[in-house]
Every structure is written in structure tokens, then in C-alpha cells.
Amino acid sequence: MRLDQEKTFFEWAAAKGSTARRSRKPTLFGISSKANRAKQVAKVYNVQSVPMLVVDGKFVTSPDKVGSHATTPAALNELIAKARSERPKS
């Protein structure tokens, strides 16, 4: 479902019980701030598809990079271990 398309999003929101009027006006500062921050992060990491996982701000993986959704947890565990091993000992 293409929720990045305005019409599709509002139809989906209405089907979930939200009114279009309320959905069209996210006036809360926190919501707008989080949406803007998400856009910034997506741009920095060059997000082209989801799911995309970033470990420790420097390792990026996704199911298409490791072969499948089934192999993603193992690959993620390896990246977490690598990130931990690269951190200075305290």
C-alpha cells in the first residue's frame, strides 16, 4: 500500500477509524518534529527500501543485502557483535 501518496493515506486512515479532517492537520509539534527527523535520517542513510537496519550508526543491512528475511537476524547479530568489538573497552 502506497501510504506516501496522500489520497491513499487518507483512505487508509479513514478505514482505520480516523477522520480525514483530523488526519490532514497534524498540528501537534511533536508529530511534526518526529516526521521531519525521520525524513532527515532517511536522507542521511539513503533509505531506498524497507526494512533497512542500521547498527551503531555505521553498519547498514537489509534482507535484500543478506539474501532473505530469514537470514536477516543472523546478519544483524553479526553486525551487532562487530560494533561491540569495535567500541573502546571501559
PDB file of N, CA, C and O in Angstrom:
ATOM      1  N   MET A   1       0.853  -1.175   0.000  1.00  0.00           N
ATOM      2  CA  MET A   1       0.000   0.000   0.000  1.00  0.00           C
ATOM      3  C   MET A   1       0.899   1.239   0.000  1.00  0.00           C
ATOM      4  O   MET A   1       1.820   1.338   0.811  1.00  0.00           O
ATOM      5  N   ARG A   2       0.640   2.154  -0.881  1.00  0.00           N
ATOM      6  CA  ARG A   2       1.471   3.342  -1.032  1.00  0.00           C
ATOM      7  C   ARG A   2       0.997   4.457  -0.094  1.00  0.00           C
ATOM      8  O   ARG A   2       0.274   5.358  -0.520  1.00  0.00           O
ATOM      9  N   LEU A   3       1.395   4.400   1.161  1.00  0.00           N
ATOM     10  CA  LEU A   3       0.967   5.402   2.131  1.00  0.00           C
ATOM     11  C   LEU A   3       1.690   6.731   1.965  1.00  0.00           C
ATOM     12  O   LEU A   3       1.366   7.706   2.642  1.00  0.00           O
ATOM     13  N   ASP A   4       2.670   6.771   1.066  1.00  0.00           N
ATOM     14  CA  ASP A   4       3.322   8.047   0.788  1.00  0.00           C
ATOM     15  C   ASP A   4       2.505   8.890  -0.186  1.00  0.00           C
ATOM     16  O   ASP A   4       2.832  10.052  -0.429  1.00  0.00           O
ATOM     17  N   GLN A   5       1.444   8.310  -0.744  1.00  0.00           N
ATOM     18  CA  GLN A   5       0.544   9.058  -1.618  1.00  0.00           C
ATOM     19  C   GLN A   5      -0.631   9.551  -0.778  1.00  0.00           C
ATOM     20  O   GLN A   5      -1.313   8.763  -0.122  1.00  0.00           O
ATOM     21  N   GLU A   6      -0.854  10.847  -0.806  1.00  0.00           N
ATOM     22  CA  GLU A   6      -1.814  11.490   0.086  1.00  0.00           C
ATOM     23  C   GLU A   6      -3.207  10.853   0.033  1.00  0.00           C
ATOM     24  O   GLU A   6      -3.782  10.541   1.076  1.00  0.00           O
ATOM     25  N   LYS A   7      -3.742  10.661  -1.149  1.00  0.00           N
ATOM     26  CA  LYS A   7      -5.096  10.108  -1.266  1.00  0.00           C
ATOM     27  C   LYS A   7      -5.169   8.710  -0.645  1.00  0.00           C
ATOM     28  O   LYS A   7      -6.094   8.409   0.109  1.00  0.00           O
ATOM     29  N   THR A   8      -4.196   7.864  -0.963  1.00  0.00           N
ATOM     30  CA  THR A   8      -4.165   6.512  -0.418  1.00  0.00           C
ATOM     31  C   THR A   8      -4.054   6.532   1.099  1.00  0.00           C
ATOM     32  O   THR A   8      -4.727   5.768   1.790  1.00  0.00           O
ATOM     33  N   PHE A   9      -3.197   7.415   1.612  1.00  0.00           N
ATOM     34  CA  PHE A   9      -3.031   7.515   3.055  1.00  0.00           C
ATOM     35  C   PHE A   9      -4.340   7.885   3.743  1.00  0.00           C
ATOM     36  O   PHE A   9      -4.713   7.258   4.735  1.00  0.00           O
ATOM     37  N   PHE A  10      -5.041   8.890   3.235  1.00  0.00           N
ATOM     38  CA  PHE A  10      -6.267   9.330   3.894  1.00  0.00           C
ATOM     39  C   PHE A  10      -7.378   8.290   3.782  1.00  0.00           C
ATOM     40  O   PHE A  10      -8.202   8.166   4.688  1.00  0.00           O
ATOM     41  N   GLU A  11      -7.406   7.544   2.683  1.00  0.00           N
ATOM     42  CA  GLU A  11      -8.376   6.453   2.573  1.00  0.00           C
ATOM     43  C   GLU A  11      -8.061   5.358   3.591  1.00  0.00           C
ATOM     44  O   GLU A  11      -8.965   4.817   4.227  1.00  0.00           O
ATOM     45  N   TRP A  12      -6.792   5.039   3.740  1.00  0.00           N
ATOM     46  CA  TRP A  12      -6.370   4.035   4.719  1.00  0.00           C
ATOM     47  C   TRP A  12      -6.693   4.504   6.132  1.00  0.00           C
ATOM     48  O   TRP A  12      -7.223   3.735   6.935  1.00  0.00           O
ATOM     49  N   ALA A  13      -6.377   5.765   6.443  1.00  0.00           N
ATOM     50  CA  ALA A  13      -6.644   6.307   7.776  1.00  0.00           C
ATOM     51  C   ALA A  13      -8.136   6.290   8.077  1.00  0.00           C
ATOM     52  O   ALA A  13      -8.536   5.975   9.197  1.00  0.00           O
ATOM     53  N   ALA A  14      -8.956   6.621   7.099  1.00  0.00           N
ATOM     54  CA  ALA A  14     -10.410   6.610   7.301  1.00  0.00           C
ATOM     55  C   ALA A  14     -10.902   5.186   7.569  1.00  0.00           C
ATOM     56  O   ALA A  14     -11.796   4.982   8.390  1.00  0.00           O
ATOM     57  N   ALA A  15     -10.326   4.210   6.882  1.00  0.00           N
ATOM     58  CA  ALA A  15     -10.719   2.807   7.084  1.00  0.00           C
ATOM     59  C   ALA A  15     -10.343   2.320   8.482  1.00  0.00           C
ATOM     60  O   ALA A  15     -10.948   1.384   9.005  1.00  0.00           O
ATOM     61  N   LYS A  16      -9.344   2.959   9.079  1.00  0.00           N
ATOM     62  CA  LYS A  16      -8.902   2.605  10.429  1.00  0.00           C
ATOM     63  C   LYS A  16      -9.647   3.396  11.494  1.00  0.00           C
ATOM     64  O   LYS A  16      -9.348   3.269  12.682  1.00  0.00           O
ATOM     65  N   GLY A  17     -10.622   4.220  11.081  1.00  0.00           N
ATOM     66  CA  GLY A  17     -11.442   4.948  12.036  1.00  0.00           C
ATOM     67  C   GLY A  17     -11.067   6.403  12.233  1.00  0.00           C
ATOM     68  O   GLY A  17     -11.697   7.103  13.025  1.00  0.00           O
ATOM     69  N   SER A  18     -10.051   6.867  11.525  1.00  0.00           N
ATOM     70  CA  SER A  18      -9.640   8.255  11.648  1.00  0.00           C
ATOM     71  C   SER A  18     -10.453   9.119  10.686  1.00  0.00           C
ATOM     72  O   SER A  18     -10.838   8.664   9.608  1.00  0.00           O
ATOM     73  N   THR A  19     -10.705  10.337  11.071  1.00  0.00           N
ATOM     74  CA  THR A  19     -11.389  11.242  10.158  1.00  0.00           C
ATOM     75  C   THR A  19     -10.351  11.950   9.311  1.00  0.00           C
ATOM     76  O   THR A  19      -9.260  12.255   9.791  1.00  0.00           O
ATOM     77  N   ALA A  20     -10.677  12.211   8.069  1.00  0.00           N
ATOM     78  CA  ALA A  20      -9.736  12.880   7.169  1.00  0.00           C
ATOM     79  C   ALA A  20      -9.350  14.247   7.711  1.00  0.00           C
ATOM     80  O   ALA A  20      -8.207  14.679   7.566  1.00  0.00           O
ATOM     81  N   ARG A  21     -10.312  14.931   8.338  1.00  0.00           N
ATOM     82  CA  ARG A  21     -10.022  16.265   8.859  1.00  0.00           C
ATOM     83  C   ARG A  21      -8.924  16.181   9.922  1.00  0.00           C
ATOM     84  O   ARG A  21      -7.974  16.964   9.900  1.00  0.00           O
ATOM     85  N   ARG A  22      -9.054  15.248  10.834  1.00  0.00           N
ATOM     86  CA  ARG A  22      -8.064  15.118  11.900  1.00  0.00           C
ATOM     87  C   ARG A  22      -6.728  14.647  11.324  1.00  0.00           C
ATOM     88  O   ARG A  22      -5.675  15.111  11.762  1.00  0.00           O
ATOM     89  N   SER A  23      -6.752  13.741  10.358  1.00  0.00           N
ATOM     90  CA  SER A  23      -5.523  13.220   9.782  1.00  0.00           C
ATOM     91  C   SER A  23      -4.785  14.261   8.953  1.00  0.00           C
ATOM     92  O   SER A  23      -3.555  14.254   8.901  1.00  0.00           O
ATOM     93  N   ARG A  24      -5.514  15.143   8.314  1.00  0.00           N
ATOM     94  CA  ARG A  24      -4.887  16.143   7.447  1.00  0.00           C
ATOM     95  C   ARG A  24      -4.182  17.249   8.228  1.00  0.00           C
ATOM     96  O   ARG A  24      -3.347  17.957   7.666  1.00  0.00           O
ATOM     97  N   LYS A  25      -4.497  17.409   9.498  1.00  0.00           N
ATOM     98  CA  LYS A  25      -3.907  18.500  10.253  1.00  0.00           C
ATOM     99  C   LYS A  25      -3.138  17.989  11.467  1.00  0.00           C
ATOM    100  O   LYS A  25      -3.610  18.105  12.598  1.00  0.00           O
ATOM    101  N   PRO A  26      -1.946  17.418  11.231  1.00  0.00           N
ATOM    102  CA  PRO A  26      -1.145  17.005  12.374  1.00  0.00           C
ATOM    103  C   PRO A  26      -0.503  18.235  13.012  1.00  0.00           C
ATOM    104  O   PRO A  26       0.662  18.539  12.757  1.00  0.00           O
ATOM    105  N   THR A  27      -1.263  18.932  13.832  1.00  0.00           N
ATOM    106  CA  THR A  27      -0.806  20.205  14.365  1.00  0.00           C
ATOM    107  C   THR A  27       0.100  20.058  15.578  1.00  0.00           C
ATOM    108  O   THR A  27       0.758  21.020  15.974  1.00  0.00           O
ATOM    109  N   LEU A  28       0.144  18.895  16.162  1.00  0.00           N
ATOM    110  CA  LEU A  28       0.984  18.733  17.330  1.00  0.00           C
ATOM    111  C   LEU A  28       2.447  18.875  16.942  1.00  0.00           C
ATOM    112  O   LEU A  28       2.915  18.255  15.987  1.00  0.00           O
ATOM    113  N   PHE A  29       3.149  19.687  17.684  1.00  0.00           N
ATOM    114  CA  PHE A  29       4.555  19.960  17.389  1.00  0.00           C
ATOM    115  C   PHE A  29       5.379  18.675  17.397  1.00  0.00           C
ATOM    116  O   PHE A  29       6.248  18.491  16.545  1.00  0.00           O
ATOM    117  N   GLY A  30       5.114  17.796  18.344  1.00  0.00           N
ATOM    118  CA  GLY A  30       5.877  16.554  18.452  1.00  0.00           C
ATOM    119  C   GLY A  30       5.753  15.671  17.225  1.00  0.00           C
ATOM    120  O   GLY A  30       6.733  15.067  16.787  1.00  0.00           O
ATOM    121  N   ILE A  31       4.561  15.593  16.673  1.00  0.00           N
ATOM    122  CA  ILE A  31       4.354  14.759  15.486  1.00  0.00           C
ATOM    123  C   ILE A  31       5.120  15.341  14.304  1.00  0.00           C
ATOM    124  O   ILE A  31       5.801  14.615  13.580  1.00  0.00           O
ATOM    125  N   SER A  32       5.008  16.638  14.113  1.00  0.00           N
ATOM    126  CA  SER A  32       5.713  17.286  13.004  1.00  0.00           C
ATOM    127  C   SER A  32       7.224  17.145  13.169  1.00  0.00           C
ATOM    128  O   SER A  32       7.938  16.899  12.198  1.00  0.00           O
ATOM    129  N   SER A  33       7.704  17.301  14.391  1.00  0.00           N
ATOM    130  CA  SER A  33       9.140  17.181  14.652  1.00  0.00           C
ATOM    131  C   SER A  33       9.645  15.785  14.348  1.00  0.00           C
ATOM    132  O   SER A  33      10.698  15.619  13.733  1.00  0.00           O
ATOM    133  N   LYS A  34       8.887  14.768  14.782  1.00  0.00           N
ATOM    134  CA  LYS A  34       9.307  13.385  14.540  1.00  0.00           C
ATOM    135  C   LYS A  34       9.275  13.051  13.055  1.00  0.00           C
ATOM    136  O   LYS A  34      10.160  12.354  12.559  1.00  0.00           O
ATOM    137  N   ALA A  35       8.278  13.535  12.348  1.00  0.00           N
ATOM    138  CA  ALA A  35       8.191  13.287  10.909  1.00  0.00           C
ATOM    139  C   ALA A  35       9.367  13.942  10.190  1.00  0.00           C
ATOM    140  O   ALA A  35       9.961  13.339   9.297  1.00  0.00           O
ATOM    141  N   ASN A  36       9.704  15.157  10.569  1.00  0.00           N
ATOM    142  CA  ASN A  36      10.840  15.844   9.945  1.00  0.00           C
ATOM    143  C   ASN A  36      12.143  15.139  10.263  1.00  0.00           C
ATOM    144  O   ASN A  36      13.012  15.019   9.399  1.00  0.00           O
ATOM    145  N   ARG A  37      12.291  14.667  11.503  1.00  0.00           N
ATOM    146  CA  ARG A  37      13.512  13.948  11.898  1.00  0.00           C
ATOM    147  C   ARG A  37      13.630  12.642  11.108  1.00  0.00           C
ATOM    148  O   ARG A  37      14.723  12.276  10.674  1.00  0.00           O
ATOM    149  N   ALA A  38      12.522  11.947  10.923  1.00  0.00           N
ATOM    150  CA  ALA A  38      12.542  10.702  10.154  1.00  0.00           C
ATOM    151  C   ALA A  38      12.977  10.964   8.717  1.00  0.00           C
ATOM    152  O   ALA A  38      13.729  10.175   8.146  1.00  0.00           O
ATOM    153  N   LYS A  39      12.517  12.056   8.132  1.00  0.00           N
ATOM    154  CA  LYS A  39      12.923  12.410   6.773  1.00  0.00           C
ATOM    155  C   LYS A  39      14.417  12.688   6.704  1.00  0.00           C
ATOM    156  O   LYS A  39      15.085  12.274   5.757  1.00  0.00           O
ATOM    157  N   GLN A  40      14.949  13.395   7.717  1.00  0.00           N
ATOM    158  CA  GLN A  40      16.375  13.700   7.754  1.00  0.00           C
ATOM    159  C   GLN A  40      17.216  12.424   7.852  1.00  0.00           C
ATOM    160  O   GLN A  40      18.202  12.261   7.133  1.00  0.00           O
ATOM    161  N   VAL A  41      16.814  11.531   8.743  1.00  0.00           N
ATOM    162  CA  VAL A  41      17.547  10.278   8.923  1.00  0.00           C
ATOM    163  C   VAL A  41      17.490   9.437   7.658  1.00  0.00           C
ATOM    164  O   VAL A  41      18.497   8.855   7.257  1.00  0.00           O
ATOM    165  N   ALA A  42      16.331   9.366   7.029  1.00  0.00           N
ATOM    166  CA  ALA A  42      16.191   8.603   5.779  1.00  0.00           C
ATOM    167  C   ALA A  42      17.105   9.164   4.701  1.00  0.00           C
ATOM    168  O   ALA A  42      17.668   8.409   3.907  1.00  0.00           O
ATOM    169  N   LYS A  43      17.254  10.470   4.669  1.00  0.00           N
ATOM    170  CA  LYS A  43      18.130  11.095   3.678  1.00  0.00           C
ATOM    171  C   LYS A  43      19.599  10.802   3.985  1.00  0.00           C
ATOM    172  O   LYS A  43      20.370  10.488   3.079  1.00  0.00           O
ATOM    173  N   VAL A  44      19.987  10.903   5.244  1.00  0.00           N
ATOM    174  CA  VAL A  44      21.378  10.656   5.642  1.00  0.00           C
ATOM    175  C   VAL A  44      21.791   9.220   5.313  1.00  0.00           C
ATOM    176  O   VAL A  44      22.881   8.985   4.790  1.00  0.00           O
ATOM    177  N   TYR A  45      20.912   8.262   5.623  1.00  0.00           N
ATOM    178  CA  TYR A  45      21.225   6.859   5.377  1.00  0.00           C
ATOM    179  C   TYR A  45      20.847   6.396   3.972  1.00  0.00           C
ATOM    180  O   TYR A  45      21.018   5.224   3.639  1.00  0.00           O
ATOM    181  N   ASN A  46      20.340   7.300   3.157  1.00  0.00           N
ATOM    182  CA  ASN A  46      19.968   6.990   1.776  1.00  0.00           C
ATOM    183  C   ASN A  46      19.020   5.794   1.716  1.00  0.00           C
ATOM    184  O   ASN A  46      19.259   4.837   0.979  1.00  0.00           O
ATOM    185  N   VAL A  47      17.957   5.857   2.489  1.00  0.00           N
ATOM    186  CA  VAL A  47      16.990   4.766   2.541  1.00  0.00           C
ATOM    187  C   VAL A  47      16.290   4.652   1.194  1.00  0.00           C
ATOM    188  O   VAL A  47      15.658   5.597   0.723  1.00  0.00           O
ATOM    189  N   GLN A  48      16.414   3.480   0.585  1.00  0.00           N
ATOM    190  CA  GLN A  48      15.788   3.206  -0.701  1.00  0.00           C
ATOM    191  C   GLN A  48      14.654   2.202  -0.579  1.00  0.00           C
ATOM    192  O   GLN A  48      13.770   2.136  -1.433  1.00  0.00           O
ATOM    193  N   SER A  49      14.692   1.419   0.497  1.00  0.00           N
ATOM    194  CA  SER A  49      13.658   0.416   0.716  1.00  0.00           C
ATOM    195  C   SER A  49      13.594   0.087   2.200  1.00  0.00           C
ATOM    196  O   SER A  49      14.494   0.434   2.965  1.00  0.00           O
ATOM    197  N   VAL A  50      12.538  -0.573   2.590  1.00  0.00           N
ATOM    198  CA  VAL A  50      12.406  -1.019   3.971  1.00  0.00           C
ATOM    199  C   VAL A  50      12.032  -2.492   3.966  1.00  0.00           C
ATOM    200  O   VAL A  50      11.373  -2.929   3.022  1.00  0.00           O
ATOM    201  N   PRO A  51      12.404  -3.269   4.944  1.00  0.00           N
ATOM    202  CA  PRO A  51      13.138  -2.831   6.115  1.00  0.00           C
ATOM    203  C   PRO A  51      14.624  -2.619   5.808  1.00  0.00           C
ATOM    204  O   PRO A  51      15.217  -3.320   4.989  1.00  0.00           O
ATOM    205  N   MET A  52      15.188  -1.653   6.475  1.00  0.00           N
ATOM    206  CA  MET A  52      16.609  -1.361   6.416  1.00  0.00           C
ATOM    207  C   MET A  52      17.051  -1.166   7.844  1.00  0.00           C
ATOM    208  O   MET A  52      16.410  -0.428   8.592  1.00  0.00           O
ATOM    209  N   LEU A  53      18.122  -1.806   8.239  1.00  0.00           N
ATOM    210  CA  LEU A  53      18.572  -1.771   9.623  1.00  0.00           C
ATOM    211  C   LEU A  53      19.952  -1.128   9.697  1.00  0.00           C
ATOM    212  O   LEU A  53      20.840  -1.451   8.909  1.00  0.00           O
ATOM    213  N   VAL A  54      20.122  -0.222  10.643  1.00  0.00           N
ATOM    214  CA  VAL A  54      21.392   0.461  10.846  1.00  0.00           C
ATOM    215  C   VAL A  54      21.873   0.107  12.250  1.00  0.00           C
ATOM    216  O   VAL A  54      21.138   0.263  13.225  1.00  0.00           O
ATOM    217  N   VAL A  55      23.106  -0.368  12.343  1.00  0.00           N
ATOM    218  CA  VAL A  55      23.685  -0.760  13.622  1.00  0.00           C
ATOM    219  C   VAL A  55      24.792   0.216  13.991  1.00  0.00           C
ATOM    220  O   VAL A  55      25.745   0.404  13.236  1.00  0.00           O
ATOM    221  N   ASP A  56      24.658   0.824  15.139  1.00  0.00           N
ATOM    222  CA  ASP A  56      25.673   1.724  15.700  1.00  0.00           C
ATOM    223  C   ASP A  56      25.999   2.887  14.767  1.00  0.00           C
ATOM    224  O   ASP A  56      27.088   3.456  14.846  1.00  0.00           O
ATOM    225  N   GLY A  57      25.087   3.237  13.905  1.00  0.00           N
ATOM    226  CA  GLY A  57      25.264   4.381  13.027  1.00  0.00           C
ATOM    227  C   GLY A  57      26.245   4.175  11.891  1.00  0.00           C
ATOM    228  O   GLY A  57      26.527   5.110  11.141  1.00  0.00           O
ATOM    229  N   LYS A  58      26.780   2.942  11.749  1.00  0.00           N
ATOM    230  CA  LYS A  58      27.776   2.753  10.696  1.00  0.00           C
ATOM    231  C   LYS A  58      27.613   1.494   9.854  1.00  0.00           C
ATOM    232  O   LYS A  58      28.180   1.413   8.764  1.00  0.00           O
ATOM    233  N   PHE A  59      26.867   0.527  10.320  1.00  0.00           N
ATOM    234  CA  PHE A  59      26.641  -0.693   9.547  1.00  0.00           C
ATOM    235  C   PHE A  59      25.190  -0.732   9.092  1.00  0.00           C
ATOM    236  O   PHE A  59      24.275  -0.537   9.891  1.00  0.00           O
ATOM    237  N   VAL A  60      24.987  -0.984   7.809  1.00  0.00           N
ATOM    238  CA  VAL A  60      23.644  -0.996   7.237  1.00  0.00           C
ATOM    239  C   VAL A  60      23.403  -2.348   6.590  1.00  0.00           C
ATOM    240  O   VAL A  60      24.261  -2.870   5.878  1.00  0.00           O
ATOM    241  N   THR A  61      22.231  -2.909   6.842  1.00  0.00           N
ATOM    242  CA  THR A  61      21.861  -4.154   6.188  1.00  0.00           C
ATOM    243  C   THR A  61      20.364  -4.182   5.921  1.00  0.00           C
ATOM    244  O   THR A  61      19.604  -3.371   6.449  1.00  0.00           O
ATOM    245  N   SER A  62      19.969  -5.115   5.105  1.00  0.00           N
ATOM    246  CA  SER A  62      18.558  -5.324   4.773  1.00  0.00           C
ATOM    247  C   SER A  62      18.422  -6.731   4.210  1.00  0.00           C
ATOM    248  O   SER A  62      19.419  -7.336   3.816  1.00  0.00           O
ATOM    249  N   PRO A  63      17.213  -7.255   4.166  1.00  0.00           N
ATOM    250  CA  PRO A  63      17.041  -8.603   3.634  1.00  0.00           C
ATOM    251  C   PRO A  63      17.595  -8.786   2.219  1.00  0.00           C
ATOM    252  O   PRO A  63      18.136  -9.844   1.900  1.00  0.00           O
ATOM    253  N   ASP A  64      17.466  -7.777   1.383  1.00  0.00           N
ATOM    254  CA  ASP A  64      17.988  -7.933   0.023  1.00  0.00           C
ATOM    255  C   ASP A  64      19.512  -7.980  -0.007  1.00  0.00           C
ATOM    256  O   ASP A  64      20.086  -8.519  -0.953  1.00  0.00           O
ATOM    257  N   LYS A  65      20.182  -7.429   1.005  1.00  0.00           N
ATOM    258  CA  LYS A  65      21.642  -7.471   1.054  1.00  0.00           C
ATOM    259  C   LYS A  65      22.165  -8.802   1.591  1.00  0.00           C
ATOM    260  O   LYS A  65      23.273  -9.217   1.252  1.00  0.00           O
ATOM    261  N   VAL A  66      21.365  -9.478   2.434  1.00  0.00           N
ATOM    262  CA  VAL A  66      21.829 -10.729   3.040  1.00  0.00           C
ATOM    263  C   VAL A  66      21.131 -11.964   2.485  1.00  0.00           C
ATOM    264  O   VAL A  66      21.377 -13.077   2.951  1.00  0.00           O
ATOM    265  N   GLY A  67      20.273 -11.782   1.504  1.00  0.00           N
ATOM    266  CA  GLY A  67      19.667 -12.918   0.836  1.00  0.00           C
ATOM    267  C   GLY A  67      18.189 -13.097   1.064  1.00  0.00           C
ATOM    268  O   GLY A  67      17.456 -13.409   0.125  1.00  0.00           O
ATOM    269  N   SER A  68      17.721 -12.906   2.302  1.00  0.00           N
ATOM    270  CA  SER A  68      16.299 -13.098   2.575  1.00  0.00           C
ATOM    271  C   SER A  68      15.945 -12.549   3.954  1.00  0.00           C
ATOM    272  O   SER A  68      16.819 -12.181   4.740  1.00  0.00           O
ATOM    273  N   HIS A  69      14.648 -12.505   4.225  1.00  0.00           N
ATOM    274  CA  HIS A  69      14.205 -12.092   5.549  1.00  0.00           C
ATOM    275  C   HIS A  69      14.659 -13.102   6.599  1.00  0.00           C
ATOM    276  O   HIS A  69      14.959 -12.726   7.732  1.00  0.00           O
ATOM    277  N   ALA A  70      14.711 -14.362   6.236  1.00  0.00           N
ATOM    278  CA  ALA A  70      15.084 -15.418   7.181  1.00  0.00           C
ATOM    279  C   ALA A  70      16.540 -15.298   7.633  1.00  0.00           C
ATOM    280  O   ALA A  70      16.862 -15.653   8.767  1.00  0.00           O
ATOM    281  N   THR A  71      17.413 -14.809   6.771  1.00  0.00           N
ATOM    282  CA  THR A  71      18.832 -14.699   7.128  1.00  0.00           C
ATOM    283  C   THR A  71      19.182 -13.361   7.770  1.00  0.00           C
ATOM    284  O   THR A  71      20.308 -13.169   8.229  1.00  0.00           O
ATOM    285  N   THR A  72      18.235 -12.449   7.805  1.00  0.00           N
ATOM    286  CA  THR A  72      18.497 -11.110   8.351  1.00  0.00           C
ATOM    287  C   THR A  72      18.853 -11.120   9.842  1.00  0.00           C
ATOM    288  O   THR A  72      19.807 -10.441  10.220  1.00  0.00           O
ATOM    289  N   PRO A  73      18.141 -11.853  10.710  1.00  0.00           N
ATOM    290  CA  PRO A  73      18.518 -11.829  12.130  1.00  0.00           C
ATOM    291  C   PRO A  73      19.964 -12.266  12.386  1.00  0.00           C
ATOM    292  O   PRO A  73      20.651 -11.659  13.208  1.00  0.00           O
ATOM    293  N   ALA A  74      20.425 -13.290  11.708  1.00  0.00           N
ATOM    294  CA  ALA A  74      21.804 -13.746  11.901  1.00  0.00           C
ATOM    295  C   ALA A  74      22.798 -12.678  11.447  1.00  0.00           C
ATOM    296  O   ALA A  74      23.800 -12.427  12.117  1.00  0.00           O
ATOM    297  N   ALA A  75      22.518 -12.058  10.317  1.00  0.00           N
ATOM    298  CA  ALA A  75      23.394 -10.994   9.816  1.00  0.00           C
ATOM    299  C   ALA A  75      23.394  -9.813  10.775  1.00  0.00           C
ATOM    300  O   ALA A  75      24.434  -9.202  11.020  1.00  0.00           O
ATOM    301  N   LEU A  76      22.231  -9.500  11.311  1.00  0.00           N
ATOM    302  CA  LEU A  76      22.118  -8.403  12.266  1.00  0.00           C
ATOM    303  C   LEU A  76      22.923  -8.714  13.527  1.00  0.00           C
ATOM    304  O   LEU A  76      23.615  -7.840  14.047  1.00  0.00           O
ATOM    305  N   ASN A  77      22.839  -9.947  14.020  1.00  0.00           N
ATOM    306  CA  ASN A  77      23.622 -10.336  15.196  1.00  0.00           C
ATOM    307  C   ASN A  77      25.117 -10.195  14.950  1.00  0.00           C
ATOM    308  O   ASN A  77      25.857  -9.775  15.840  1.00  0.00           O
ATOM    309  N   GLU A  78      25.565 -10.542  13.748  1.00  0.00           N
ATOM    310  CA  GLU A  78      26.988 -10.389  13.408  1.00  0.00           C
ATOM    311  C   GLU A  78      27.399  -8.922  13.417  1.00  0.00           C
ATOM    312  O   GLU A  78      28.470  -8.577  13.916  1.00  0.00           O
ATOM    313  N   LEU A  79      26.551  -8.060  12.867  1.00  0.00           N
ATOM    314  CA  LEU A  79      26.880  -6.628  12.857  1.00  0.00           C
ATOM    315  C   LEU A  79      26.888  -6.045  14.266  1.00  0.00           C
ATOM    316  O   LEU A  79      27.721  -5.196  14.581  1.00  0.00           O
ATOM    317  N   ILE A  80      25.979  -6.488  15.100  1.00  0.00           N
ATOM    318  CA  ILE A  80      25.957  -6.025  16.493  1.00  0.00           C
ATOM    319  C   ILE A  80      27.234  -6.456  17.205  1.00  0.00           C
ATOM    320  O   ILE A  80      27.841  -5.660  17.921  1.00  0.00           O
ATOM    321  N   ALA A  81      27.644  -7.704  17.015  1.00  0.00           N
ATOM    322  CA  ALA A  81      28.884  -8.188  17.632  1.00  0.00           C
ATOM    323  C   ALA A  81      30.085  -7.395  17.122  1.00  0.00           C
ATOM    324  O   ALA A  81      30.976  -7.049  17.897  1.00  0.00           O
ATOM    325  N   LYS A  82      30.111  -7.110  15.826  1.00  0.00           N
ATOM    326  CA  LYS A  82      31.214  -6.337  15.256  1.00  0.00           C
ATOM    327  C   LYS A  82      31.240  -4.931  15.846  1.00  0.00           C
ATOM    328  O   LYS A  82      32.303  -4.429  16.210  1.00  0.00           O
ATOM    329  N   ALA A  83      30.080  -4.299  15.942  1.00  0.00           N
ATOM    330  CA  ALA A  83      30.015  -2.949  16.509  1.00  0.00           C
ATOM    331  C   ALA A  83      30.487  -2.945  17.960  1.00  0.00           C
ATOM    332  O   ALA A  83      31.215  -2.044  18.377  1.00  0.00           O
ATOM    333  N   ARG A  84      30.074  -3.949  18.727  1.00  0.00           N
ATOM    334  CA  ARG A  84      30.509  -4.040  20.136  1.00  0.00           C
ATOM    335  C   ARG A  84      32.016  -4.240  20.240  1.00  0.00           C
ATOM    336  O   ARG A  84      32.662  -3.665  21.116  1.00  0.00           O
ATOM    337  N   SER A  85      32.577  -5.057  19.347  1.00  0.00           N
ATOM    338  CA  SER A  85      34.017  -5.335  19.409  1.00  0.00           C
ATOM    339  C   SER A  85      34.846  -4.109  19.028  1.00  0.00           C
ATOM    340  O   SER A  85      35.998  -3.983  19.444  1.00  0.00           O
ATOM    341  N   GLU A  86      34.266  -3.214  18.244  1.00  0.00           N
ATOM    342  CA  GLU A  86      34.992  -2.011  17.824  1.00  0.00           C
ATOM    343  C   GLU A  86      34.906  -0.876  18.837  1.00  0.00           C
ATOM    344  O   GLU A  86      35.644   0.104  18.740  1.00  0.00           O
ATOM    345  N   ARG A  87      34.011  -1.007  19.806  1.00  0.00           N
ATOM    346  CA  ARG A  87      33.889   0.036  20.817  1.00  0.00           C
ATOM    347  C   ARG A  87      35.037  -0.072  21.822  1.00  0.00           C
ATOM    348  O   ARG A  87      35.493  -1.170  22.142  1.00  0.00           O
ATOM    349  N   PRO A  88      35.493   1.070  22.312  1.00  0.00           N
ATOM    350  CA  PRO A  88      36.576   1.024  23.301  1.00  0.00           C
ATOM    351  C   PRO A  88      36.101   0.347  24.592  1.00  0.00           C
ATOM    352  O   PRO A  88      34.956   0.508  25.013  1.00  0.00           O
ATOM    353  N   LYS A  89      36.995  -0.397  25.193  1.00  0.00           N
ATOM    354  CA  LYS A  89      36.683  -1.055  26.468  1.00  0.00           C
ATOM    355  C   LYS A  89      36.648  -0.003  27.558  1.00  0.00           C
ATOM    356  O   LYS A  89      37.480   0.903  27.600  1.00  0.00           O
ATOM    357  N   SER A  90      35.647  -0.142  28.456  1.00  0.00           N
ATOM    358  CA  SER A  90      35.572   0.858  29.551  1.00  0.00           C
ATOM    359  C   SER A  90      35.959   0.283  30.870  1.00  0.00           C
ATOM    360  O   SER A  90      35.948   0.989  31.878  1.00  0.00           O
TER     361      SER A  90
END
